[in-house]
Amino acid sequence: MSPLISKLARYMAQKAASDPEAREKMTRVAKRVAREAGEVARQDNRAYAAGKAFRRILGEVRGDK
């Protein structure tokens, strides 16, 4: 597993375990991760696309948006 993905998964699991409201948000984020993975797979430069997707999703999870 990619270090970026494992870091995101670990962060999401910790948040979901400690906060009931976060569980619902994590469900939405997990669906978004699946959509983003499909988008990354269709790109020519997958590493760049994966980095951008990671930053968008992590920002959403942390509440930066």
N, C-alpha and C positions, 0 to 999 in steps of 0.2 A: 504494500500500500504506500502511496506517495506520502512523504512527510507532511505536506500541506493538508492533505485530506485527513490523515490521522490526527493532526492537531485540531482541525475543525471538528472532527467526530468526538474527540475527547472533551473539547470545550462544550459542545452541545449536550453531551451526556451529563456533564457536571451541572450545567444549568437546569436541565430537565429534572434531574434528581432532587434538586434543592428548591425548586420553585414551581408550584402547581400551574400558575399562569404561563410559565415558560414552556410547559409541555405542549400546550395547544400551538404556541408559536413554533415550536420545534417541528411539529407535524407539518405545518405550512412550509417551513424552511426545507425539510427533507424532500418534499415534493419539488421545490424549486431547485434543489441540488440535482435531482434526477433530470429535470429539464435542461439545466446548465450543462450537465454531462453530455447530453445529446448534442447540444450546440457545440461544445468543445470537440466532440468527435467529428463534426462536419467541417471544422476549420482546417486550413492548410498549415498554419503555425499553431499547433496544439499547445505547446508550452506557454506561449504568450496568452492564448485564449484561456487556458486553465488558470493562470495567474490572475487575470482580470476577473474571472468568475469567482475565484476564491476571495478576492478582495471585496467584491460586491456582496457575496453571501455573508462573509464574516462581519462586514459592516452592518448588515441587516440584523444579524444575530446579536451583536453588541449594542444595537440601538443607535448607531451613528446616523442612520437615515431619518 
